[in-house]
Amino acid sequence: QKWLDQLTRALVIEFSLYNANVNLFVSVTMSLEFTSIGSSINDFKIKVFRLYDHLGGYAIIVIIFEIFFCIFTIYAIIHESLLIVKQKKLYFKKFWNL
C-alpha cells in the first residue's frame, strides 16, 4: 500500500511504447530522487528511435551501402593505425593528419 515512505531514496519509472503507424519506438524514464536534506531532484528523459530501419523496397540497397560504409571505415582505421605505428611522432606533426 505505502511504497513511498521516509526511507525511500529514489523512485524510477521506465516504459517503452511502439507506434506501428510511423515505425517509431519511444523510451521514457522518469526519476525522482530524494536528497538527505529533504529536497528532491527530478529527471525526465524521452528517447525516440526507429528500431526497424530497413523496411520497404529500398531495404537491400540501404543494407548494402551500410555494409560498404562499415568495411570502408574499418579499412580507414587500420590504414591510419599502421601509419601512426610507422611514422610515430612525425604523423602528428603533419597538418593534414590532425
C-alpha positions in Angstrom: 0.0 0.0 0.0 2.6 2.6 1.1 5.5 2.1 -1.3 6.8 5.6 -0.7 7.9 6.3 2.9 10.7 8.2 4.8 13.3 5.6 3.8 12.7 5.9 0.1 15.7 7.4 -1.7 14.6 7.3 -5.3 11.6 6.4 -7.5 12.2 5.4 -11.1 9.5 4.7 -13.7 10.5 3.4 -17.1 8.4 2.3 -20.0 8.6 1.9 -23.8 6.0 2.4 -26.4 5.8 1.4 -30.1 3.8 3.3 -32.7 3.3 1.0 -35.7 1.9 3.7 -38.0 5.2 5.6 -38.1 7.5 2.7 -37.1 8.9 4.6 -34.0 9.7 3.5 -30.5 9.9 5.8 -27.5 11.6 5.0 -24.3 10.6 7.1 -21.3 12.5 7.3 -18.0 11.1 9.4 -15.1 13.0 9.6 -11.9 12.5 11.4 -8.6 15.5 11.3 -6.1 15.2 12.5 -2.6 18.3 14.1 -1.1 19.5 13.8 2.5 18.5 17.4 3.2 14.9 16.8 2.2 14.8 18.3 -1.3 14.1 16.3 -4.5 15.8 16.1 -7.9 13.5 15.4 -10.9 14.8 13.9 -14.1 12.7 13.2 -17.2 14.2 11.6 -20.4 12.5 10.7 -23.6 14.3 8.9 -26.4 12.6 8.4 -29.8 14.2 5.9 -32.2 13.4 3.8 -35.2 14.4 0.2 -34.5 13.2 -1.5 -37.7 15.1 0.8 -40.1 15.3 -1.4 -43.1 11.8 -1.8 -44.3 10.3 -1.1 -47.8 11.6 -1.5 -51.3 15.0 0.0 -50.8 15.9 -2.1 -47.8 18.5 -4.3 -49.6 20.2 -1.2 -51.1 20.4 0.5 -47.8 21.9 -2.6 -46.2 24.5 -3.0 -49.0 25.6 0.7 -48.5 25.8 0.3 -44.8 28.0 -2.8 -45.1 30.2 -0.9 -47.6 30.4 2.0 -45.2 31.4 -0.3 -42.3 34.1 -2.0 -44.5 35.5 1.3 -45.6 35.6 2.6 -42.0 37.4 -0.4 -40.8 39.9 -0.1 -43.7 40.5 3.6 -42.9 41.1 2.9 -39.2 43.6 0.1 -39.9 45.3 2.2 -42.6 45.7 5.2 -40.2 46.8 3.0 -37.3 49.6 1.5 -39.5 50.7 5.0 -40.5 50.8 6.0 -36.8 52.9 3.0 -35.9 55.2 3.6 -38.9 55.7 7.4 -38.6 55.3 7.7 -34.8 55.6 11.4 -33.7 56.1 12.6 -37.3 52.5 11.6 -38.0 51.1 14.1 -35.6 53.3 16.9 -36.8 51.7 16.9 -40.2 48.8 19.3 -40.6 46.6 17.0 -42.7 46.8 14.2 -40.1 45.2 16.2 -37.4 
